[in-house]
Amino acid sequence: MEDQSKQEILEAISLLAEKLQELSEDVDALRSESKSDSNALKSDIKIIRATMVTKSYLDDKIADLRGELVLLARKSNTKLGALVERLVLQGTLKRELADKILALEPFPVA
């Protein structure tokens, strides 16, 4: 009976060793996967940082756009002023009405 008991204990230890080996292999696989995922995330973060818009870049672009819009508004204002003056010279438009129209512009004619 003692030999049988020893044999059962040895079998249990052997089974436990096998399970520990399997567990160790699983842990190694998880580590490898985790490293791979971590490297992929680092790569994604680098790409995001390289392509993201910064506040200063956005401020510069907005300032440029604002400048272009002001330039277009001034051109439009000049064209309207020329048209109104032409209509006044032709007698189609009275001076008082022309002055009121020109005063409505974003850049009133002085």
Biopython code that builds the backbone (N, CA, C, O; Angstrom):
import numpy as np
from Bio.PDB.StructureBuilder import StructureBuilder

atoms = [
    (1, "MET", "N", (0.814, -1.182, 0.000)),
    (1, "MET", "CA", (0.000, 0.000, 0.000)),
    (1, "MET", "C", (0.870, 1.263, 0.000)),
    (1, "MET", "O", (0.531, 2.276, -0.613)),
    (2, "GLU", "N", (1.978, 1.169, 0.694)),
    (2, "GLU", "CA", (2.867, 2.301, 0.751)),
    (2, "GLU", "C", (3.436, 2.618, -0.633)),
    (2, "GLU", "O", (3.558, 3.785, -1.003)),
    (3, "ASP", "N", (3.776, 1.602, -1.379)),
    (3, "ASP", "CA", (4.303, 1.807, -2.730)),
    (3, "ASP", "C", (3.252, 2.423, -3.631)),
    (3, "ASP", "O", (3.543, 3.282, -4.464)),
    (4, "GLN", "N", (2.027, 1.967, -3.448)),
    (4, "GLN", "CA", (0.936, 2.525, -4.255)),
    (4, "GLN", "C", (0.713, 3.988, -3.902)),
    (4, "GLN", "O", (0.475, 4.802, -4.794)),
    (5, "SER", "N", (0.783, 4.330, -2.654)),
    (5, "SER", "CA", (0.623, 5.702, -2.203)),
    (5, "SER", "C", (1.746, 6.580, -2.738)),
    (5, "SER", "O", (1.512, 7.706, -3.177)),
    (6, "LYS", "N", (2.971, 6.053, -2.697)),
    (6, "LYS", "CA", (4.098, 6.806, -3.230)),
    (6, "LYS", "C", (3.926, 7.018, -4.735)),
    (6, "LYS", "O", (4.201, 8.095, -5.264)),
    (7, "GLN", "N", (3.465, 5.967, -5.408)),
    (7, "GLN", "CA", (3.248, 6.051, -6.852)),
    (7, "GLN", "C", (2.207, 7.117, -7.177)),
    (7, "GLN", "O", (2.389, 7.884, -8.122)),
    (8, "GLU", "N", (1.134, 7.178, -6.421)),
    (8, "GLU", "CA", (0.080, 8.175, -6.648)),
    (8, "GLU", "C", (0.613, 9.590, -6.421)),
    (8, "GLU", "O", (0.285, 10.514, -7.165)),
    (9, "ILE", "N", (1.420, 9.743, -5.407)),
    (9, "ILE", "CA", (2.016, 11.051, -5.116)),
    (9, "ILE", "C", (2.940, 11.465, -6.259)),
    (9, "ILE", "O", (2.908, 12.616, -6.695)),
    (10, "LEU", "N", (3.762, 10.538, -6.744)),
    (10, "LEU", "CA", (4.663, 10.835, -7.858)),
    (10, "LEU", "C", (3.873, 11.200, -9.122)),
    (10, "LEU", "O", (4.263, 12.112, -9.852)),
    (11, "GLU", "N", (2.793, 10.508, -9.378)),
    (11, "GLU", "CA", (1.952, 10.812, -10.541)),
    (11, "GLU", "C", (1.319, 12.199, -10.398)),
    (11, "GLU", "O", (1.242, 12.958, -11.364)),
    (12, "ALA", "N", (0.868, 12.518, -9.180)),
    (12, "ALA", "CA", (0.271, 13.834, -8.931)),
    (12, "ALA", "C", (1.315, 14.934, -9.127)),
    (12, "ALA", "O", (1.013, 15.981, -9.699)),
    (13, "ILE", "N", (2.528, 14.703, -8.660)),
    (13, "ILE", "CA", (3.606, 15.689, -8.825)),
    (13, "ILE", "C", (3.943, 15.837, -10.303)),
    (13, "ILE", "O", (4.167, 16.947, -10.785)),
    (14, "SER", "N", (3.979, 14.729, -11.014)),
    (14, "SER", "CA", (4.259, 14.771, -12.452)),
    (14, "SER", "C", (3.166, 15.545, -13.196)),
    (14, "SER", "O", (3.459, 16.351, -14.078)),
    (15, "LEU", "N", (1.920, 15.294, -12.835)),
    (15, "LEU", "CA", (0.799, 16.006, -13.448)),
    (15, "LEU", "C", (0.872, 17.495, -13.126)),
    (15, "LEU", "O", (0.625, 18.335, -13.991)),
    (16, "LEU", "N", (1.211, 17.816, -11.883)),
    (16, "LEU", "CA", (1.354, 19.214, -11.468)),
    (16, "LEU", "C", (2.486, 19.884, -12.249)),
    (16, "LEU", "O", (2.354, 21.040, -12.651)),
    (17, "ALA", "N", (3.586, 19.180, -12.468)),
    (17, "ALA", "CA", (4.712, 19.725, -13.236)),
    (17, "ALA", "C", (4.288, 20.001, -14.677)),
    (17, "ALA", "O", (4.666, 21.021, -15.253)),
    (18, "GLU", "N", (3.515, 19.105, -15.250)),
    (18, "GLU", "CA", (3.019, 19.308, -16.620)),
    (18, "GLU", "C", (2.129, 20.550, -16.692)),
    (18, "GLU", "O", (2.251, 21.373, -17.600)),
    (19, "LYS", "N", (1.243, 20.661, -15.723)),
    (19, "LYS", "CA", (0.329, 21.816, -15.699)),
    (19, "LYS", "C", (1.110, 23.113, -15.511)),
    (19, "LYS", "O", (0.794, 24.125, -16.136)),
    (20, "LEU", "N", (2.131, 23.086, -14.649)),
    (20, "LEU", "CA", (2.960, 24.278, -14.448)),
    (20, "LEU", "C", (3.708, 24.642, -15.729)),
    (20, "LEU", "O", (3.866, 25.821, -16.045)),
    (21, "GLN", "N", (4.169, 23.631, -16.464)),
    (21, "GLN", "CA", (4.856, 23.875, -17.734)),
    (21, "GLN", "C", (3.877, 24.529, -18.736)),
    (21, "GLN", "O", (4.234, 25.491, -19.416)),
    (22, "GLU", "N", (2.654, 24.000, -18.819)),
    (22, "GLU", "CA", (1.644, 24.571, -19.713)),
    (22, "GLU", "C", (1.345, 26.018, -19.324)),
    (22, "GLU", "O", (1.243, 26.896, -20.180)),
    (23, "LEU", "N", (1.206, 26.250, -18.022)),
    (23, "LEU", "CA", (0.934, 27.597, -17.523)),
    (23, "LEU", "C", (2.077, 28.547, -17.865)),
    (23, "LEU", "O", (1.850, 29.694, -18.248)),
    (24, "SER", "N", (3.296, 28.063, -17.724)),
    (24, "SER", "CA", (4.468, 28.873, -18.052)),
    (24, "SER", "C", (4.471, 29.224, -19.546)),
    (24, "SER", "O", (4.791, 30.353, -19.917)),
    (25, "GLU", "N", (4.123, 28.275, -20.383)),
    (25, "GLU", "CA", (4.061, 28.521, -21.822)),
    (25, "GLU", "C", (2.962, 29.548, -22.153)),
    (25, "GLU", "O", (3.152, 30.421, -22.999)),
    (26, "ASP", "N", (1.824, 29.428, -21.479)),
    (26, "ASP", "CA", (0.736, 30.387, -21.689)),
    (26, "ASP", "C", (1.150, 31.798, -21.288)),
    (26, "ASP", "O", (0.842, 32.767, -21.983)),
    (27, "VAL", "N", (1.847, 31.904, -20.168)),
    (27, "VAL", "CA", (2.323, 33.213, -19.699)),
    (27, "VAL", "C", (3.307, 33.800, -20.704)),
    (27, "VAL", "O", (3.250, 34.994, -21.001)),
    (28, "ASP", "N", (4.203, 32.978, -21.224)),
    (28, "ASP", "CA", (5.160, 33.448, -22.234)),
    (28, "ASP", "C", (4.440, 33.932, -23.489)),
    (28, "ASP", "O", (4.812, 34.953, -24.069)),
    (29, "ALA", "N", (3.419, 33.205, -23.903)),
    (29, "ALA", "CA", (2.639, 33.605, -25.085)),
    (29, "ALA", "C", (1.934, 34.927, -24.830)),
    (29, "ALA", "O", (1.894, 35.784, -25.713)),
    (30, "LEU", "N", (1.379, 35.106, -23.641)),
    (30, "LEU", "CA", (0.715, 36.367, -23.299)),
    (30, "LEU", "C", (1.704, 37.527, -23.287)),
    (30, "LEU", "O", (1.386, 38.623, -23.748)),
    (31, "ARG", "N", (2.896, 37.286, -22.761)),
    (31, "ARG", "CA", (3.933, 38.322, -22.757)),
    (31, "ARG", "C", (4.286, 38.741, -24.181)),
    (31, "ARG", "O", (4.408, 39.926, -24.489)),
    (32, "SER", "N", (4.441, 37.755, -25.019)),
    (32, "SER", "CA", (4.791, 38.031, -26.416)),
    (32, "SER", "C", (3.685, 38.832, -27.101)),
    (32, "SER", "O", (3.963, 39.799, -27.810)),
    (33, "GLU", "N", (2.436, 38.429, -26.890)),
    (33, "GLU", "CA", (1.292, 39.152, -27.459)),
    (33, "GLU", "C", (1.224, 40.575, -26.928)),
    (33, "GLU", "O", (0.981, 41.524, -27.674)),
    (34, "SER", "N", (1.442, 40.704, -25.631)),
    (34, "SER", "CA", (1.392, 42.017, -24.987)),
    (34, "SER", "C", (2.472, 42.932, -25.555)),
    (34, "SER", "O", (2.219, 44.112, -25.797)),
    (35, "LYS", "N", (3.677, 42.397, -25.770)),
    (35, "LYS", "CA", (4.760, 43.183, -26.351)),
    (35, "LYS", "C", (4.397, 43.628, -27.767)),
    (35, "LYS", "O", (4.630, 44.774, -28.151)),
    (36, "SER", "N", (3.827, 42.712, -28.524)),
    (36, "SER", "CA", (3.436, 43.014, -29.904)),
    (36, "SER", "C", (2.366, 44.106, -29.933)),
    (36, "SER", "O", (2.445, 45.044, -30.726)),
    (37, "ASP", "N", (1.370, 43.973, -29.062)),
    (37, "ASP", "CA", (0.309, 44.988, -28.989)),
    (37, "ASP", "C", (0.868, 46.332, -28.542)),
    (37, "ASP", "O", (0.470, 47.378, -29.055)),
    (38, "SER", "N", (1.784, 46.301, -27.592)),
    (38, "SER", "CA", (2.404, 47.530, -27.096)),
    (38, "SER", "C", (3.192, 48.225, -28.202)),
    (38, "SER", "O", (3.129, 49.447, -28.336)),
    (39, "ASN", "N", (3.925, 47.462, -28.984)),
    (39, "ASN", "CA", (4.686, 48.036, -30.094)),
    (39, "ASN", "C", (3.753, 48.627, -31.151)),
    (39, "ASN", "O", (4.044, 49.680, -31.720)),
    (40, "ALA", "N", (2.636, 47.953, -31.413)),
    (40, "ALA", "CA", (1.667, 48.466, -32.384)),
    (40, "ALA", "C", (1.070, 49.781, -31.889)),
    (40, "ALA", "O", (0.895, 50.720, -32.666)),
    (41, "LEU", "N", (0.759, 49.848, -30.595)),
    (41, "LEU", "CA", (0.214, 51.087, -30.027)),
    (41, "LEU", "C", (1.226, 52.218, -30.105)),
    (41, "LEU", "O", (0.870, 53.350, -30.432)),
    (42, "LYS", "N", (2.481, 51.921, -29.808)),
    (42, "LYS", "CA", (3.525, 52.944, -29.892)),
    (42, "LYS", "C", (3.647, 53.464, -31.318)),
    (42, "LYS", "O", (3.809, 54.665, -31.539)),
    (43, "SER", "N", (3.570, 52.562, -32.272)),
    (43, "SER", "CA", (3.642, 52.959, -33.676)),
    (43, "SER", "C", (2.457, 53.851, -34.054)),
    (43, "SER", "O", (2.624, 54.863, -34.736)),
    (44, "ASP", "N", (1.263, 53.467, -33.607)),
    (44, "ASP", "CA", (0.065, 54.269, -33.884)),
    (44, "ASP", "C", (0.175, 55.658, -33.263)),
    (44, "ASP", "O", (-0.207, 56.650, -33.884)),
    (45, "ILE", "N", (0.689, 55.728, -32.058)),
    (45, "ILE", "CA", (0.845, 57.022, -31.376)),
    (45, "ILE", "C", (1.826, 57.904, -32.137)),
    (45, "ILE", "O", (1.605, 59.108, -32.264)),
    (46, "LYS", "N", (2.904, 57.319, -32.643)),
    (46, "LYS", "CA", (3.873, 58.095, -33.427)),
    (46, "LYS", "C", (3.212, 58.674, -34.679)),
    (46, "LYS", "O", (3.443, 59.830, -35.032)),
    (47, "ILE", "N", (2.395, 57.867, -35.342)),
    (47, "ILE", "CA", (1.704, 58.328, -36.553)),
    (47, "ILE", "C", (0.733, 59.450, -36.210)),
    (47, "ILE", "O", (0.658, 60.449, -36.924)),
    (48, "ILE", "N", (-0.005, 59.287, -35.124)),
    (48, "ILE", "CA", (-0.963, 60.319, -34.714)),
    (48, "ILE", "C", (-0.239, 61.618, -34.389)),
    (48, "ILE", "O", (-0.677, 62.692, -34.800)),
    (49, "ARG", "N", (0.845, 61.532, -33.668)),
    (49, "ARG", "CA", (1.611, 62.735, -33.313)),
    (49, "ARG", "C", (2.161, 63.426, -34.558)),
    (49, "ARG", "O", (2.199, 64.655, -34.627)),
    (50, "ALA", "N", (2.584, 62.637, -35.533)),
    (50, "ALA", "CA", (3.172, 63.209, -36.753)),
    (50, "ALA", "C", (2.128, 63.920, -37.605)),
    (50, "ALA", "O", (2.448, 64.873, -38.316)),
    (51, "THR", "N", (0.877, 63.459, -37.537)),
    (51, "THR", "CA", (-0.148, 64.025, -38.428)),
    (51, "THR", "C", (-1.146, 64.940, -37.720)),
    (51, "THR", "O", (-1.989, 65.550, -38.378)),
    (52, "MET", "N", (-1.067, 65.045, -36.404)),
    (52, "MET", "CA", (-2.060, 65.844, -35.695)),
    (52, "MET", "C", (-1.830, 67.343, -35.899)),
    (52, "MET", "O", (-0.704, 67.796, -36.109)),
    (53, "VAL", "N", (-2.908, 68.084, -35.834)),
    (53, "VAL", "CA", (-2.856, 69.533, -35.998)),
    (53, "VAL", "C", (-2.569, 70.164, -34.644)),
    (53, "VAL", "O", (-3.239, 69.878, -33.651)),
    (54, "THR", "N", (-1.559, 71.028, -34.623)),
    (54, "THR", "CA", (-1.234, 71.712, -33.373)),
    (54, "THR", "C", (-1.996, 73.031, -33.299)),
    (54, "THR", "O", (-2.490, 73.526, -34.312)),
    (55, "LYS", "N", (-2.087, 73.587, -32.121)),
    (55, "LYS", "CA", (-2.804, 74.844, -31.933)),
    (55, "LYS", "C", (-2.148, 75.967, -32.720)),
    (55, "LYS", "O", (-2.843, 76.769, -33.345)),
    (56, "SER", "N", (-0.835, 76.038, -32.700)),
    (56, "SER", "CA", (-0.151, 77.122, -33.421)),
    (56, "SER", "C", (-0.363, 76.994, -34.928)),
    (56, "SER", "O", (-0.543, 77.999, -35.615)),
    (57, "TYR", "N", (-0.342, 75.778, -35.441)),
    (57, "TYR", "CA", (-0.589, 75.558, -36.872)),
    (57, "TYR", "C", (-2.001, 76.007, -37.228)),
    (57, "TYR", "O", (-2.215, 76.690, -38.229)),
    (58, "LEU", "N", (-2.956, 75.615, -36.398)),
    (58, "LEU", "CA", (-4.347, 75.988, -36.639)),
    (58, "LEU", "C", (-4.537, 77.499, -36.538)),
    (58, "LEU", "O", (-5.255, 78.085, -37.349)),
    (59, "ASP", "N", (-3.907, 78.133, -35.561)),
    (59, "ASP", "CA", (-3.975, 79.595, -35.426)),
    (59, "ASP", "C", (-3.428, 80.286, -36.669)),
    (59, "ASP", "O", (-4.011, 81.254, -37.156)),
    (60, "ASP", "N", (-2.309, 79.786, -37.178)),
    (60, "ASP", "CA", (-1.719, 80.371, -38.394)),
    (60, "ASP", "C", (-2.651, 80.227, -39.589)),
    (60, "ASP", "O", (-2.831, 81.173, -40.356)),
    (61, "LYS", "N", (-3.239, 79.058, -39.748)),
    (61, "LYS", "CA", (-4.138, 78.826, -40.883)),
    (61, "LYS", "C", (-5.389, 79.702, -40.786)),
    (61, "LYS", "O", (-5.861, 80.230, -41.793)),
    (62, "ILE", "N", (-5.918, 79.853, -39.584)),
    (62, "ILE", "CA", (-7.103, 80.706, -39.394)),
    (62, "ILE", "C", (-6.756, 82.156, -39.690)),
    (62, "ILE", "O", (-7.547, 82.869, -40.306)),
    (63, "ALA", "N", (-5.581, 82.597, -39.257)),
    (63, "ALA", "CA", (-5.148, 83.974, -39.530)),
    (63, "ALA", "C", (-4.987, 84.194, -41.036)),
    (63, "ALA", "O", (-5.381, 85.235, -41.561)),
    (64, "ASP", "N", (-4.409, 83.214, -41.723)),
    (64, "ASP", "CA", (-4.263, 83.312, -43.180)),
    (64, "ASP", "C", (-5.626, 83.402, -43.861)),
    (64, "ASP", "O", (-5.832, 84.227, -44.751)),
    (65, "LEU", "N", (-6.543, 82.555, -43.437)),
    (65, "LEU", "CA", (-7.884, 82.559, -44.018)),
    (65, "LEU", "C", (-8.586, 83.884, -43.762)),
    (65, "LEU", "O", (-9.246, 84.430, -44.646)),
    (66, "ARG", "N", (-8.438, 84.392, -42.557)),
    (66, "ARG", "CA", (-9.054, 85.686, -42.224)),
    (66, "ARG", "C", (-8.496, 86.783, -43.128)),
    (66, "ARG", "O", (-9.249, 87.622, -43.622)),
    (67, "GLY", "N", (-7.188, 86.781, -43.347)),
    (67, "GLY", "CA", (-6.568, 87.760, -44.224)),
    (67, "GLY", "C", (-7.102, 87.675, -45.645)),
    (67, "GLY", "O", (-7.368, 88.694, -46.283)),
    (68, "GLU", "N", (-7.258, 86.452, -46.132)),
    (68, "GLU", "CA", (-7.798, 86.258, -47.483)),
    (68, "GLU", "C", (-9.249, 86.745, -47.572)),
    (68, "GLU", "O", (-9.645, 87.343, -48.573)),
    (69, "LEU", "N", (-10.027, 86.490, -46.537)),
    (69, "LEU", "CA", (-11.427, 86.932, -46.540)),
    (69, "LEU", "C", (-11.526, 88.454, -46.497)),
    (69, "LEU", "O", (-12.377, 89.040, -47.167)),
    (70, "VAL", "N", (-10.666, 89.090, -45.718)),
    (70, "VAL", "CA", (-10.658, 90.557, -45.666)),
    (70, "VAL", "C", (-10.280, 91.121, -47.035)),
    (70, "VAL", "O", (-10.869, 92.100, -47.494)),
    (71, "LEU", "N", (-9.300, 90.500, -47.680)),
    (71, "LEU", "CA", (-8.889, 90.941, -49.009)),
    (71, "LEU", "C", (-10.041, 90.824, -50.007)),
    (71, "LEU", "O", (-10.275, 91.738, -50.798)),
    (72, "LEU", "N", (-10.751, 89.714, -49.971)),
    (72, "LEU", "CA", (-11.906, 89.537, -50.865)),
    (72, "LEU", "C", (-13.000, 90.561, -50.561)),
    (72, "LEU", "O", (-13.611, 91.108, -51.479)),
    (73, "ALA", "N", (-13.246, 90.819, -49.288)),
    (73, "ALA", "CA", (-14.269, 91.801, -48.914)),
    (73, "ALA", "C", (-13.868, 93.196, -49.399)),
    (73, "ALA", "O", (-14.717, 93.965, -49.850)),
    (74, "ARG", "N", (-12.589, 93.517, -49.307)),
    (74, "ARG", "CA", (-12.123, 94.835, -49.783)),
    (74, "ARG", "C", (-12.284, 94.952, -51.298)),
    (74, "ARG", "O", (-12.686, 96.004, -51.796)),
    (75, "LYS", "N", (-11.979, 93.894, -52.027)),
    (75, "LYS", "CA", (-12.162, 93.912, -53.481)),
    (75, "LYS", "C", (-13.630, 94.115, -53.827)),
    (75, "LYS", "O", (-13.983, 94.912, -54.697)),
    (76, "SER", "N", (-14.466, 93.375, -53.127)),
    (76, "SER", "CA", (-15.909, 93.496, -53.347)),
    (76, "SER", "C", (-16.381, 94.910, -53.015)),
    (76, "SER", "O", (-17.205, 95.479, -53.731)),
    (77, "ASN", "N", (-15.862, 95.464, -51.944)),
    (77, "ASN", "CA", (-16.206, 96.824, -51.534)),
    (77, "ASN", "C", (-15.788, 97.832, -52.610)),
    (77, "ASN", "O", (-16.526, 98.771, -52.910)),
    (78, "THR", "N", (-14.618, 97.632, -53.178)),
    (78, "THR", "CA", (-14.129, 98.524, -54.237)),
    (78, "THR", "C", (-15.021, 98.435, -55.467)),
    (78, "THR", "O", (-15.355, 99.451, -56.075)),
    (79, "LYS", "N", (-15.399, 97.228, -55.825)),
    (79, "LYS", "CA", (-16.272, 97.040, -56.992)),
    (79, "LYS", "C", (-17.633, 97.700, -56.768)),
    (79, "LYS", "O", (-18.161, 98.360, -57.662)),
    (80, "LEU", "N", (-18.194, 97.522, -55.578)),
    (80, "LEU", "CA", (-19.484, 98.127, -55.278)),
    (80, "LEU", "C", (-19.378, 99.643, -55.306)),
    (80, "LEU", "O", (-20.261, 100.324, -55.828)),
    (81, "GLY", "N", (-18.284, 100.175, -54.740)),
    (81, "GLY", "CA", (-18.087, 101.626, -54.746)),
    (81, "GLY", "C", (-18.015, 102.165, -56.168)),
    (81, "GLY", "O", (-18.599, 103.202, -56.483)),
    (82, "ALA", "N", (-17.276, 101.435, -57.038)),
    (82, "ALA", "CA", (-17.162, 101.869, -58.435)),
    (82, "ALA", "C", (-18.515, 101.823, -59.132)),
    (82, "ALA", "O", (-18.851, 102.720, -59.905)),
    (83, "LEU", "N", (-19.287, 100.781, -58.858)),
    (83, "LEU", "CA", (-20.621, 100.653, -59.475)),
    (83, "LEU", "C", (-21.549, 101.770, -59.013)),
    (83, "LEU", "O", (-22.248, 102.375, -59.826)),
    (84, "VAL", "N", (-21.558, 102.044, -57.720)),
    (84, "VAL", "CA", (-22.420, 103.096, -57.177)),
    (84, "VAL", "C", (-22.035, 104.452, -57.779)),
    (84, "VAL", "O", (-22.907, 105.225, -58.174)),
    (85, "GLU", "N", (-20.740, 104.737, -57.848)),
    (85, "GLU", "CA", (-20.292, 106.005, -58.429)),
    (85, "GLU", "C", (-20.679, 106.100, -59.901)),
    (85, "GLU", "O", (-21.053, 107.172, -60.377)),
    (86, "ARG", "N", (-20.594, 105.014, -60.602)),
    (86, "ARG", "CA", (-20.992, 104.996, -62.019)),
    (86, "ARG", "C", (-22.481, 105.296, -62.164)),
    (86, "ARG", "O", (-22.894, 106.043, -63.051)),
    (87, "LEU", "N", (-23.279, 104.700, -61.277)),
    (87, "LEU", "CA", (-24.733, 104.948, -61.326)),
    (87, "LEU", "C", (-25.050, 106.401, -60.972)),
    (87, "LEU", "O", (-25.984, 106.979, -61.528)),
    (88, "VAL", "N", (-24.290, 106.994, -60.060)),
    (88, "VAL", "CA", (-24.499, 108.403, -59.698)),
    (88, "VAL", "C", (-24.141, 109.291, -60.899)),
    (88, "VAL", "O", (-24.870, 110.232, -61.211)),
    (89, "LEU", "N", (-23.023, 108.995, -61.571)),
    (89, "LEU", "CA", (-22.600, 109.783, -62.727)),
    (89, "LEU", "C", (-23.596, 109.688, -63.884)),
    (89, "LEU", "O", (-23.790, 110.649, -64.629)),
    (90, "GLN", "N", (-24.218, 108.531, -64.022)),
    (90, "GLN", "CA", (-25.217, 108.360, -65.080)),
    (90, "GLN", "C", (-26.552, 108.999, -64.710)),
    (90, "GLN", "O", (-27.432, 109.152, -65.556)),
    (91, "GLY", "N", (-26.692, 109.364, -63.458)),
    (91, "GLY", "CA", (-27.937, 109.967, -63.010)),
    (91, "GLY", "C", (-28.992, 108.939, -62.632)),
    (91, "GLY", "O", (-30.139, 109.307, -62.379)),
    (92, "THR", "N", (-28.643, 107.690, -62.588)),
    (92, "THR", "CA", (-29.573, 106.627, -62.218)),
    (92, "THR", "C", (-29.793, 106.576, -60.712)),
    (92, "THR", "O", (-30.835, 106.118, -60.242)),
    (93, "LEU", "N", (-28.813, 107.045, -59.967)),
    (93, "LEU", "CA", (-28.863, 106.966, -58.510)),
    (93, "LEU", "C", (-28.535, 108.337, -57.933)),
    (93, "LEU", "O", (-27.591, 109.001, -58.362)),
    (94, "LYS", "N", (-29.336, 108.749, -56.947)),
    (94, "LYS", "CA", (-29.087, 110.043, -56.304)),
    (94, "LYS", "C", (-27.922, 109.919, -55.330)),
    (94, "LYS", "O", (-27.678, 108.849, -54.773)),
    (95, "ARG", "N", (-27.207, 111.022, -55.132)),
    (95, "ARG", "CA", (-26.036, 111.067, -54.266)),
    (95, "ARG", "C", (-26.369, 110.656, -52.845)),
    (95, "ARG", "O", (-25.593, 109.921, -52.235)),
    (96, "GLU", "N", (-27.504, 111.102, -52.283)),
    (96, "GLU", "CA", (-27.861, 110.767, -50.893)),
    (96, "GLU", "C", (-28.019, 109.255, -50.732)),
    (96, "GLU", "O", (-27.548, 108.668, -49.758)),
    (97, "LEU", "N", (-28.689, 108.637, -51.706)),
    (97, "LEU", "CA", (-28.885, 107.187, -51.647)),
    (97, "LEU", "C", (-27.543, 106.465, -51.821)),
    (97, "LEU", "O", (-27.282, 105.465, -51.153)),
    (98, "ALA", "N", (-26.709, 106.969, -52.708)),
    (98, "ALA", "CA", (-25.384, 106.376, -52.927)),
    (98, "ALA", "C", (-24.562, 106.429, -51.638)),
    (98, "ALA", "O", (-23.894, 105.457, -51.287)),
    (99, "ASP", "N", (-24.609, 107.563, -50.935)),
    (99, "ASP", "CA", (-23.864, 107.693, -49.677)),
    (99, "ASP", "C", (-24.375, 106.698, -48.640)),
    (99, "ASP", "O", (-23.585, 106.125, -47.890)),
    (100, "LYS", "N", (-25.686, 106.489, -48.593)),
    (100, "LYS", "CA", (-26.251, 105.518, -47.645)),
    (100, "LYS", "C", (-25.807, 104.105, -47.992)),
    (100, "LYS", "O", (-25.475, 103.321, -47.103)),
    (101, "ILE", "N", (-25.801, 103.773, -49.285)),
    (101, "ILE", "CA", (-25.373, 102.436, -49.713)),
    (101, "ILE", "C", (-23.909, 102.211, -49.359)),
    (101, "ILE", "O", (-23.542, 101.163, -48.827)),
    (102, "LEU", "N", (-23.081, 103.200, -49.656)),
    (102, "LEU", "CA", (-21.650, 103.050, -49.383)),
    (102, "LEU", "C", (-21.345, 102.987, -47.882)),
    (102, "LEU", "O", (-20.349, 102.388, -47.476)),
    (103, "ALA", "N", (-22.190, 103.596, -47.071)),
    (103, "ALA", "CA", (-21.988, 103.562, -45.618)),
    (103, "ALA", "C", (-22.319, 102.181, -45.027)),
    (103, "ALA", "O", (-21.913, 101.876, -43.906)),
    (104, "LEU", "N", (-23.047, 101.355, -45.769)),
    (104, "LEU", "CA", (-23.429, 100.029, -45.279)),
    (104, "LEU", "C", (-22.323, 98.994, -45.427)),
    (104, "LEU", "O", (-22.420, 97.920, -44.834)),
    (105, "GLU", "N", (-21.326, 99.264, -46.159)),
    (105, "GLU", "CA", (-20.274, 98.310, -46.438)),
    (105, "GLU", "C", (-19.438, 97.989, -45.196)),
    (105, "GLU", "O", (-19.394, 98.783, -44.256)),
    (106, "PRO", "N", (-18.780, 96.838, -45.190)),
    (106, "PRO", "CA", (-17.906, 96.509, -44.053)),
    (106, "PRO", "C", (-16.713, 97.465, -43.930)),
    (106, "PRO", "O", (-16.166, 97.650, -42.843)),
    (107, "PHE", "N", (-16.318, 98.068, -45.054)),
    (107, "PHE", "CA", (-15.245, 99.043, -45.061)),
    (107, "PHE", "C", (-15.804, 100.321, -45.696)),
    (107, "PHE", "O", (-15.562, 100.569, -46.877)),
    (108, "PRO", "N", (-16.545, 101.136, -44.938)),
    (108, "PRO", "CA", (-17.203, 102.305, -45.530)),
    (108, "PRO", "C", (-16.212, 103.233, -46.230)),
    (108, "PRO", "O", (-15.087, 103.445, -45.777)),
    (109, "VAL", "N", (-16.684, 103.778, -47.360)),
    (109, "VAL", "CA", (-15.867, 104.721, -48.116)),
    (109, "VAL", "C", (-15.934, 106.058, -47.407)),
    (109, "VAL", "O", (-17.021, 106.567, -47.132)),
    (110, "ALA", "N", (-14.791, 106.620, -47.113)),
    (110, "ALA", "CA", (-14.762, 107.885, -46.380)),
    (110, "ALA", "C", (-14.983, 109.055, -47.292)),
    (110, "ALA", "O", (-14.989, 110.200, -46.838)),
]
sb = StructureBuilder()
sb.init_structure("model")
sb.init_model(0)
sb.init_chain("A")
sb.init_seg("    ")
for serial, (resi, resn, name, xyz) in enumerate(atoms, 1):
    if name == "N":
        sb.init_residue(resn, " ", resi, " ")
    sb.init_atom(name, np.array(xyz, "f"), 0.0, 1.0, " ", f" {name:<3s}", serial, name[0])
structure = sb.get_structure()
